[in-house]
Amino acid sequence: MATFAQKRFETIKVAPGCLSYTHTIRVKILDFKAFSQWCTQYLPQKKIKQLYPNIAQISNACHQTIDKLATCPQVLFIDRGKLPAKTELSFDSRGVWLNKISAVHQRYPQFNGDGLFVSVREDPFNKTDIDFAGRIADTANVGKTVDTHASIIASVIAGGGNSSSSALGVAWKAQLYSSGFRNGLAPDNGNTLMRQKAYVQNHSYGVGAIENYYGIEAEAYDQHGIDFPQLLHVFSIGNFGNQTATAAHTKYNIKGFANLSGQFKVAKNVLTVGEIDTNSVVTTLSSRGPAYDGRIKPELVAYGGGNGSSESAAIVSGIGLLAQQAYQNKKGQIPPAALLKAVLINAADDLGRTGIDFEYGFGSVDALGTIKTLEDNRYFTETLAATNDSKTFKITVPAHAQHLKVTLVWHDPAAKAGNTKALVNDLDLSVKKVGTSTIWKPWTLNIFAHADSLKLPAERGEDHLNNIEQVTLSFPAAGTYEISVKAFNLTVANQRFSLAYEYPTDFEWVYPLQNDVLQAAHTRRLQWNWHKVAEPGKLEYKLANSNTWQLIAQLNDLSKEYHHWAVPNLFAPIQIRLTAHSGFSFTSDPFQVMAGLAPNVGYDCPQALMLFWSPLPGVSSYQVYKMGVKYLEPIAQVQDTLIVINKSTHSSKYFAVAPFIDDTAVRWGNTINTDFKGIKCYFKSFLATPGFNDTTHLQLTLATDYRLRNIALQRSNRSGEGFKTIANTPPRGALYTFSDASPLAYRNIYRVALTNASGKTFYSDEVEVLVVAQNEFFMYPNPTRLNQPIVVTDRRNEIEKVRILNLVGKVLQQYVPNGSDQKELFTDGLATGVYLVELILKDGSRKTKRLVIK
């Protein structure tokens, strides 16, 4: 059993005495029945609740309670109570090009998540979102309360791109499960996840506070990784990057370090992901490592939209699904999560200090490099039986490789909650060039508890803390290399491990590619893989049908591998050329630059829907889409910029439009929901100008005048009478103003009748206008209801006082009314019945009105 110093959760600040300061705590135990019996004897006043087979909860625990629990032979670890999950994303801002996801979509279109499942662990996402249509695997756990954060995360991972071409998720054909927090923050039932075939689970939440220790949940997730070795858990690292851990359970009380937002993220057999911005710089909010015992956290970073690490984790979860699919296509099964981690980490682009660090971990996730590693079979899996057992693997590195990178990952047995060091089985990685005596050790970091030490660059050495080790060599000599993995110390026998390696050699253009569309007048990131020594160069662009190149930028270092370009406001296919000072040159395939294109509703009638859109120069035809069961489906190709859709044939309310360019429909812009456009069979609005005048004024706004023949203003003085046309006008655009110089006294009801070229008539909603002569007073509503105010029109502002009387003349209320041409009268305190309202005018005269209250 752990000692009390190990068991006690040190960050709980307990004041002396049971009644002065209490907490809810969790206790890891050997046997609940025996523990309950012990508590009955030694803690009879405490309420004990069993959370899980070996986890109990105690309410109102104080310093004395904790001290007493430390003497219990059943107690293994004392932890703080369950904290609520806090999401770690503030807004959605896609950047699938930055982590090379769009390159995978184009070069490996077969990898899209089809047939795979992902579990999104947080509150329910929006099951009616069209980007998830037909792909929610089980709606039972998708509750009525919709969490916007969960919807964004699910969309980043597996959105279908139906709402917009920019809303395409990483694994956009994967199916989605929603998983909440019914188990608190403990892992979900692994057998359930296996039955669901959900081998990736995303966790974009924390506990709203810094937690950096190996507690109950950390142990549980590490055990989960052992029990379900194919299941990959991906966590956001947290949003406390500029804060300081103040708890006594960590030695790293250093501003800007060791500020993970949940003990479950300290686990060894999960992936934690930090956030970088569009310049590949870790954001201020993104939490940093090290873990409490000096281990590397986060393992990866990814672009996250600029205000939280939630979306960064979702990006990695999506790439994990693509990698699972690539492996499954070749091997017929889901890969071990340790192998998946090895490939993801090994393919990552190194950022920050060379090698590894506590801000970027092993680098920025690279979707294209991950898939290439699996497609090229650049990985190994093996098992070490006992301490000092070793395995050696030979690889051949070609000439002109930019680097050789090798990563070792193993799922380590769970440590005991409260252990000062999490690593149980210790493996060692080394790389040697055959025919030489040179051996390269993995990168290690200084873990001394001082900011200057934690910022030091990585050095080569033996790593006895992490279950991830990495060796890199810059510009290695061509030849054969030996990768060795040795069991330095195995507490648990038969340790399985995974290796991944890469040696990139050739220049590679990453974004944009041939089928990409750059939005005009927006800044977009141009990307390439340089894989050469650093040197200056330049970027240029030209129209695809031109020979004139225009400068984008002079670059000091092409090995930076990106440039942010303010895309010109044009509609054309263009090409980009990268030229190095050494003479190397690359010209991209043509790709399209254009502004967004979205349809508008002209009319939405019971039988037909008319859509129209702005023409694009040089485009002679357009593709119209409707929402299908899962994705947008083409319904018509038109040579005009409008279409009339038969609603009995196409009943969808979601539509999109794409131009045909070189016989290919180029999808761009937003999908519209016709229900939200507010168009009712041509009409956008029909409104009366407020005020009491002798002439009424009305304004009509149409969505379109397409195929209209006549527009008529009609009037009725009461709803039971028919309407009469009082004005006609031919169609001449969208906005119309009508005046009625001879309205009826008091109540006037107006409507507009539209007649189309086929002779069919469409009517607007009715508008009521009250007309009162200057010398008259009109009171409404009358009859009225209990306690409902009424209004008296007073166009000349003559009313000075108001008295309300009963039928025998007794004054019930008397006051000066508010308002000018419309004065408000109050009926508060009056009962149902008939009353007299006496209006006392400024000249002393009086007017009496009859009021009925129902």
HELIX and SHEET records of a PDB file:
HELIX    1   1 PHE A    4  LYS A    7  1                                   4    
HELIX    2   2 PHE A   32  TYR A   42  1                                  11    
HELIX    3   3 HIS A   63  LEU A   69  1                                   7    
HELIX    4   4 ILE A  101  ARG A  107  1                                   7    
HELIX    5   5 ILE A  130  PHE A  132  5                                   3    
HELIX    6   6 THR A  139  ASN A  141  5                                   3    
HELIX    7   7 THR A  148  ALA A  158  1                                  11    
HELIX    8   8 SER A  165  ALA A  167  5                                   3    
HELIX    9   9 GLY A  190  GLN A  196  1                                   7    
HELIX   10  10 ILE A  216  ASP A  227  1                                  12    
HELIX   11  11 GLN A  263  VAL A  266  5                                   4    
HELIX   12  12 SER A  310  LYS A  331  1                                  22    
HELIX   13  13 ALA A  337  ALA A  347  1                                  11    
HELIX   14  14 ALA A  367  GLU A  375  1                                   9    
HELIX   15  15 ALA A  451  LEU A  454  1                                   4    
HELIX   16  16 LEU A  558  LYS A  560  5                                   3    
HELIX   17  17 THR A  674  LYS A  677  5                                   4    
SHEET    1   A 4 ILE A  48  TYR A  52  0                                        
SHEET    2   A 4 ILE A  55  ALA A  61 -1                                        
SHEET    3   A 4 HIS A  23  ILE A  29 -1                                        
SHEET    4   A 4 VAL A  75  ARG A  80 -1                                        
SHEET    1   B 2 LYS A  86  THR A  87  0                                        
SHEET    2   B 2 TYR A 205  GLY A 206 -1                                        
SHEET    1   C 6 GLN A 175  SER A 179  0                                        
SHEET    2   C 6 PHE A 117  ARG A 121  1                                        
SHEET    3   C 6 ALA A 198  HIS A 203  1                                        
SHEET    4   C 6 LEU A 232  SER A 236  1                                        
SHEET    5   C 6 LEU A 271  ILE A 276  1                                        
SHEET    6   C 6 LEU A 300  TYR A 303  1                                        
SHEET    1   D 4 TYR A 379  LEU A 384  0                                        
SHEET    2   D 4 GLN A 495  GLU A 502 -1                                        
SHEET    3   D 4 HIS A 403  VAL A 409 -1                                        
SHEET    4   D 4 ILE A 468  SER A 474 -1                                        
SHEET    1   E 4 SER A 390  VAL A 397  0                                        
SHEET    2   E 4 GLY A 479  ASN A 489 -1                                        
SHEET    3   E 4 ASP A 426  LYS A 433 -1                                        
SHEET    4   E 4 ILE A 439  TRP A 440 -1                                        
SHEET    1   F 2 TRP A 443  THR A 444  0                                        
SHEET    2   F 2 GLU A 459  ARG A 460 -1                                        
SHEET    1   G 3 GLU A 508  TYR A 511  0                                        
SHEET    2   G 3 THR A 523  ASN A 529 -1                                        
SHEET    3   G 3 TYR A 562  ALA A 566 -1                                        
SHEET    1   H 5 VAL A 517  GLN A 519  0                                        
SHEET    2   H 5 PHE A 591  MET A 594  1                                        
SHEET    3   H 5 ALA A 572  ALA A 580 -1                                        
SHEET    4   H 5 GLY A 537  LEU A 543 -1                                        
SHEET    5   H 5 GLN A 550  LEU A 555 -1                                        
SHEET    1   I 4 VAL A 517  GLN A 519  0                                        
SHEET    2   I 4 PHE A 591  MET A 594  1                                        
SHEET    3   I 4 ALA A 572  ALA A 580 -1                                        
SHEET    4   I 4 SER A 585  THR A 587 -1                                        
SHEET    1   J 3 ASN A 600  ASP A 604  0                                        
SHEET    2   J 3 ALA A 608  PHE A 612 -1                                        
SHEET    3   J 3 LEU A 642  ASN A 646 -1                                        
SHEET    1   K 4 LEU A 632  VAL A 638  0                                        
SHEET    2   K 4 TYR A 622  MET A 627 -1                                        
SHEET    3   K 4 TYR A 654  ILE A 661 -1                                        
SHEET    4   K 4 THR A 664  ALA A 665 -1                                        
SHEET    1   L 4 LEU A 632  VAL A 638  0                                        
SHEET    2   L 4 TYR A 622  MET A 627 -1                                        
SHEET    3   L 4 TYR A 654  ILE A 661 -1                                        
SHEET    4   L 4 ILE A 672  ASN A 673 -1                                        
SHEET    1   M 3 PHE A 683  ALA A 688  0                                        
SHEET    2   M 3 THR A 696  LEU A 702 -1                                        
SHEET    3   M 3 LEU A 735  ASP A 740 -1                                        
SHEET    1   N 4 LYS A 724  THR A 729  0                                        
SHEET    2   N 4 LEU A 708  SER A 716 -1                                        
SHEET    3   N 4 TYR A 746  ASN A 756 -1                                        
SHEET    4   N 4 THR A 761  TYR A 763 -1                                        
SHEET    1   O 4 LYS A 724  THR A 729  0                                        
SHEET    2   O 4 LEU A 708  SER A 716 -1                                        
SHEET    3   O 4 TYR A 746  ASN A 756 -1                                        
SHEET    4   O 4 VAL A 767  VAL A 771 -1                                        
SHEET    1   P 3 PHE A 778  TYR A 780  0                                        
SHEET    2   P 3 ILE A 790  THR A 793 -1                                        
SHEET    3   P 3 GLN A 822  LEU A 825 -1                                        
SHEET    1   Q 4 VAL A 811  TYR A 815  0                                        
SHEET    2   Q 4 ILE A 799  LEU A 805 -1                                        
SHEET    3   Q 4 GLY A 833  LEU A 841 -1                                        
SHEET    4   Q 4 ARG A 846  ILE A 853 -1                                        
END                                                                             
